[in-house]
Structures are given as C-alpha cells and as structure tokens.
Amino acid sequence: MMNAVPRTKKWMLFAFVAALSLTPRALLACAACYGAPGAAQTRGMNLGIATMLGVTGVVLGGFGGMIFCFARRARRHNPELTP
C-alpha cells in the first residue's frame, strides 16, 4: 500500500503531460520567443536588454575612468613614470 501514493502521483503527472501535449495551442511559444515585433512582451524584453547593456557600459566606463585618474595621479607624484 505504501507504493500506491508515488505511483499515483507519477501516473497523474504522466496524464497531465500527455493531455498538455494533445493541445497544441498550449505549447506555442510566447510573443518574445515567437518573434512578434509589435507585442508588448517583445518591446519590454528589448528595453530590458538595452538597459542591461547601458548599465554594463556605464560601469565599465567608470572603471576605465578610475584607472585613467589613478595613472594620471601616479605620473603627477612620480616623474619617472612620464614618457
């Protein structure tokens, strides 16, 4: 009797997946994956990508500026570093 519960759960999961596979409308991709250019989900995804690229650019630019300032400060305090 103890093995009846897991078998029942496995059978119910199998039945659910089988029923889901018989309804092709439920298996279609979302608007972003399917490529609908005018969908709100696609526009939101594109805006999210642009935001992440912008933040990455700002952070990398900040590191580059910091390194440039440190190099300039090091040259100012040590004349041997000037070319």
C-alpha angles and dihedrals in degrees: 000000000000093000093053094080098056091043090052092050092048091049092049091050091049091049091049093050091046091050091047092051090054091059105068093184090068091052098056118116122254122260093264094052095039092052105241100167097199099047119116091231091056092048090049092050091050091049090050091052091049091049093051091048090049094050091047091051093049093049093047090046090052091052091048091050091048092051090048091051092048091050092048091048091049091052091049093054098038115044092192089072095062113101 
